[in-house]
Amino acid sequence: MRNGSGCTLGINVSLSPDTLLGDNVTMGNNVTIYPKVKIGDGCRVLDGAVIGRLPISTGITTLPLTREFLPVEIGPQCVIGCNSVLYTGVSLGERVLIGDLAAVRECTVLEDEVLIGQATTIHRDLRIGKRTHISYWCHIGARIEEDVFISTGVNAVDDNNVYLTRFGLQDVRVESPIIRRFAVIGLSASLIPGVEIGEGAFVAAGALVTKDVSPWTMVAGVPARHFGHIPTEWREQILRLER
């Protein structure tokens, strides 16, 4: 283990011998760090967090599991919430905020300034773009570009073949939805596998999205249907913010 200067560790912290800590890292009580984890300068890891764990199965799951520890990198100034779990292979950029009880599955990348709300689950092998905010109690199996906002209770699923795959009668086929930059997904909306939410699109609360949504349009309903366009002045203001 290598500690930077000014680090503070709470009670009952378990660090793998190869853990690398930057300067001024703060850890709460009962934190567990598995092998191959690097934590950047100024990070705060709160009570009960687990970083770098392997997925474990009793043999009844359908997806193959990662069986060896992969590098985990936590960028500077991140906050990892109480009792959250980051699996092996996860990468976080700068100033990422992980809420209490959240889970980020293996090999997912969260870019700079991403926010993951309380008790939200992010699936494996995904990339979440810069400054995207995902609220509480979401279940996200989507690839997401930068500057997206996802409200509370949104579900985006990536497997539409569960009827047969749960019995091993068909191979699992993952088809992650894609959410393009500047899009907004409203409260408790659901996205089925493979759909694409276009740049700047708005999905209303409670919508069930079963087909692609065009850029800068608004959809609502079950199933979701087009009901308007994003005002031109809004679009122009947002695009002038290009970063």
C-alpha positions as semicolon CSV with decimal commas, in nm:
position;residue;x (nm);y (nm);z (nm)
1;M;0,000;0,000;0,000
2;R;0,118;0,354;-0,076
3;N;-0,035;0,649;0,104
4;G;-0,002;1,007;-0,010
5;S;0,039;1,283;0,243
6;G;-0,245;1,401;0,463
7;C;-0,461;1,089;0,435
8;T;-0,716;1,009;0,707
9;L;-0,850;0,657;0,762
10;G;-1,143;0,565;0,985
11;I;-1,197;0,259;1,204
12;N;-1,193;-0,093;1,056
13;V;-1,070;0,011;0,710
14;S;-0,950;-0,286;0,501
15;L;-0,704;-0,194;0,225
16;S;-0,548;-0,438;-0,022
17;P;-0,167;-0,433;0,000
18;D;-0,144;-0,284;-0,351
19;T;-0,385;0,006;-0,283
20;L;-0,255;0,344;-0,403
21;L;-0,386;0,654;-0,226
22;G;-0,323;1,009;-0,344
23;D;-0,277;1,308;-0,118
24;N;-0,545;1,414;0,131
25;V;-0,770;1,110;0,082
26;T;-1,029;1,069;0,358
27;M;-1,194;0,736;0,440
28;G;-1,475;0,672;0,684
29;N;-1,531;0,364;0,896
30;N;-1,571;0,007;0,767
31;V;-1,443;0,078;0,416
32;T;-1,318;-0,216;0,206
33;I;-1,072;-0,173;-0,082
34;Y;-0,999;-0,477;-0,302
35;P;-0,685;-0,529;-0,520
36;K;-0,567;-0,297;-0,799
37;V;-0,741;0,017;-0,674
38;K;-0,595;0,366;-0,717
39;I;-0,769;0,659;-0,546
40;G;-0,682;1,013;-0,651
41;D;-0,599;1,325;-0,455
42;G;-0,864;1,476;-0,233
43;C;-1,117;1,191;-0,261
44;R;-1,363;1,114;0,017
45;V;-1,477;0,755;0,067
46;L;-1,762;0,742;0,319
47;D;-1,859;0,477;0,575
48;G;-1,917;0,124;0,451
49;A;-1,813;0,180;0,089
50;V;-1,668;-0,113;-0,108
51;I;-1,435;-0,050;-0,403
52;G;-1,301;-0,303;-0,654
53;R;-1,497;-0,614;-0,564
54;L;-1,551;-0,906;-0,800
55;P;-1,902;-1,012;-0,901
56;I;-2,005;-1,338;-0,736
57;S;-2,264;-1,593;-0,842
58;T;-2,399;-1,922;-0,713
59;G;-2,414;-2,044;-1,075
60;I;-2,772;-1,934;-1,140
61;T;-2,699;-1,614;-1,335
62;T;-2,705;-1,596;-1,716
63;L;-2,429;-1,341;-1,785
64;P;-2,061;-1,443;-1,770
65;L;-1,873;-1,298;-1,474
66;T;-1,537;-1,125;-1,446
67;R;-1,318;-1,366;-1,253
68;E;-1,000;-1,166;-1,196
69;F;-0,933;-0,829;-1,043
70;L;-0,895;-0,546;-1,294
71;P;-0,754;-0,198;-1,231
72;V;-0,989;0,051;-1,064
73;E;-0,905;0,419;-1,093
74;I;-1,084;0,690;-0,894
75;G;-0,999;1,038;-1,020
76;P;-0,923;1,335;-0,796
77;Q;-1,184;1,506;-0,578
78;C;-1,443;1,225;-0,608
79;V;-1,692;1,142;-0,333
80;I;-1,797;0,778;-0,282
81;G;-2,114;0,755;-0,072
82;C;-2,196;0,544;0,231
83;N;-2,246;0,171;0,160
84;S;-2,197;0,217;-0,214
85;V;-2,025;-0,053;-0,420
86;L;-1,786;-0,003;-0,712
87;Y;-1,698;-0,329;-0,886
88;T;-1,364;-0,426;-1,037
89;G;-1,253;-0,249;-1,356
90;V;-1,451;0,069;-1,283
91;S;-1,301;0,404;-1,380
92;L;-1,410;0,744;-1,244
93;G;-1,297;1,081;-1,378
94;E;-1,256;1,396;-1,174
95;R;-1,516;1,521;-0,921
96;V;-1,753;1,227;-0,966
97;L;-2,018;1,195;-0,696
98;I;-2,154;0,849;-0,607
99;G;-2,458;0,859;-0,380
100;D;-2,519;0,638;-0,078
101;L;-2,619;0,277;-0,156
102;A;-2,539;0,313;-0,529
103;A;-2,373;0,034;-0,728
104;V;-2,151;0,067;-1,036
105;R;-2,092;-0,266;-1,206
106;E;-1,764;-0,390;-1,348
107;C;-1,572;-0,214;-1,629
108;T;-1,800;0,090;-1,645
109;V;-1,649;0,434;-1,703
110;L;-1,791;0,748;-1,543
111;E;-1,637;1,059;-1,695
112;D;-1,564;1,390;-1,517
113;E;-1,833;1,543;-1,293
114;V;-2,086;1,262;-1,333
115;L;-2,341;1,233;-1,052
116;I;-2,498;0,899;-0,957
117;G;-2,788;0,934;-0,713
118;Q;-2,874;0,738;-0,403
119;A;-2,951;0,366;-0,453
120;T;-2,903;0,381;-0,831
121;T;-2,750;0,084;-1,014
122;I;-2,530;0,131;-1,323
123;H;-2,476;-0,183;-1,532
124;R;-2,141;-0,315;-1,651
125;D;-1,935;-0,222;-1,958
126;L;-2,096;0,119;-1,999
127;R;-1,971;0,474;-2,044
128;I;-2,144;0,775;-1,888
129;G;-2,040;1,110;-2,038
130;K;-1,916;1,422;-1,862
131;R;-2,152;1,622;-1,641
132;T;-2,436;1,373;-1,673
133;H;-2,663;1,360;-1,368
134;I;-2,856;1,043;-1,283
135;S;-3,098;1,079;-0,994
136;Y;-3,217;0,843;-0,718
137;W;-3,346;0,488;-0,750
138;C;-3,261;0,437;-1,117
139;H;-3,166;0,115;-1,295
140;I;-2,941;0,209;-1,587
141;G;-2,818;-0,024;-1,859
142;A;-2,764;0,249;-2,120
143;R;-2,469;0,418;-2,286
144;I;-2,501;0,787;-2,211
145;E;-2,328;1,088;-2,363
146;E;-2,236;1,413;-2,188
147;D;-2,471;1,664;-2,023
148;V;-2,767;1,427;-1,993
149;F;-3,018;1,455;-1,707
150;I;-3,201;1,144;-1,585
151;S;-3,473;1,188;-1,323
152;T;-3,571;0,966;-1,030
153;G;-3,686;0,608;-1,088
154;V;-3,583;0,575;-1,455
155;N;-3,526;0,225;-1,594
156;A;-3,313;0,159;-1,903
157;V;-3,277;-0,212;-1,971
158;D;-3,044;-0,391;-2,211
159;D;-3,180;-0,748;-2,246
160;N;-3,505;-0,810;-2,432
161;N;-3,467;-1,189;-2,455
162;V;-3,519;-1,286;-2,094
163;Y;-3,815;-1,508;-2,179
164;L;-3,580;-1,773;-2,325
165;T;-3,240;-1,676;-2,187
166;R;-3,349;-1,732;-1,826
167;F;-3,378;-2,106;-1,915
168;G;-3,054;-2,114;-2,119
169;L;-3,253;-2,169;-2,438
170;Q;-3,103;-1,867;-2,614
171;D;-2,777;-1,675;-2,582
172;V;-2,790;-1,346;-2,394
173;R;-2,786;-1,053;-2,636
174;V;-2,712;-0,719;-2,472
175;E;-2,855;-0,417;-2,655
176;S;-2,793;-0,111;-2,444
177;P;-3,008;0,195;-2,517
178;I;-2,814;0,503;-2,625
179;I;-2,890;0,846;-2,478
180;R;-2,732;1,131;-2,675
181;R;-2,597;1,452;-2,525
182;F;-2,827;1,714;-2,372
183;A;-3,123;1,474;-2,349
184;V;-3,359;1,474;-2,050
185;I;-3,538;1,160;-1,925
186;G;-3,834;1,234;-1,697
187;L;-3,950;1,076;-1,372
188;S;-4,007;0,698;-1,384
189;A;-3,968;0,671;-1,762
190;S;-3,861;0,335;-1,909
191;L;-3,639;0,264;-2,211
192;I;-3,644;-0,076;-2,379
193;P;-3,326;-0,237;-2,519
194;G;-3,169;-0,088;-2,829
195;V;-3,359;0,243;-2,850
196;E;-3,176;0,569;-2,917
197;I;-3,272;0,896;-2,752
198;G;-3,153;1,172;-2,982
199;E;-2,950;1,479;-2,893
200;G;-3,146;1,726;-2,683
201;A;-3,461;1,512;-2,678
202;F;-3,708;1,517;-2,388
203;V;-3,882;1,203;-2,260
204;A;-4,176;1,291;-2,035
205;A;-4,244;1,141;-1,692
206;G;-4,381;0,787;-1,700
207;A;-4,317;0,734;-2,072
208;L;-4,241;0,389;-2,212
209;V;-3,996;0,436;-2,500
210;T;-4,022;0,150;-2,750
211;K;-3,864;0,318;-3,056
212;D;-3,602;0,579;-3,133
213;V;-3,665;0,941;-3,033
214;S;-3,551;1,205;-3,283
215;P;-3,313;1,483;-3,174
216;W;-3,469;1,790;-3,010
217;T;-3,816;1,639;-2,994
218;M;-4,050;1,561;-2,702
219;V;-4,229;1,230;-2,642
220;A;-4,480;1,112;-2,382
221;G;-4,716;0,823;-2,310
222;V;-4,731;0,444;-2,312
223;P;-4,598;0,371;-2,562
224;A;-4,421;0,705;-2,604
225;R;-4,534;0,922;-2,896
226;H;-4,411;1,252;-3,037
227;F;-4,594;1,557;-2,904
228;G;-4,368;1,849;-2,987
229;H;-4,025;1,997;-3,042
230;I;-3,780;2,164;-2,805
231;P;-3,818;2,542;-2,853
232;T;-3,560;2,679;-3,094
233;E;-3,437;2,937;-2,842
234;W;-3,373;2,665;-2,583
235;R;-3,176;2,463;-2,835
236;E;-2,969;2,764;-2,936
237;Q;-2,891;2,855;-2,575
238;I;-2,777;2,500;-2,495
239;L;-2,560;2,468;-2,804
240;R;-2,387;2,795;-2,721
241;L;-2,271;2,629;-2,399
242;E;-2,056;2,377;-2,589
243;R;-1,767;2,276;-2,360
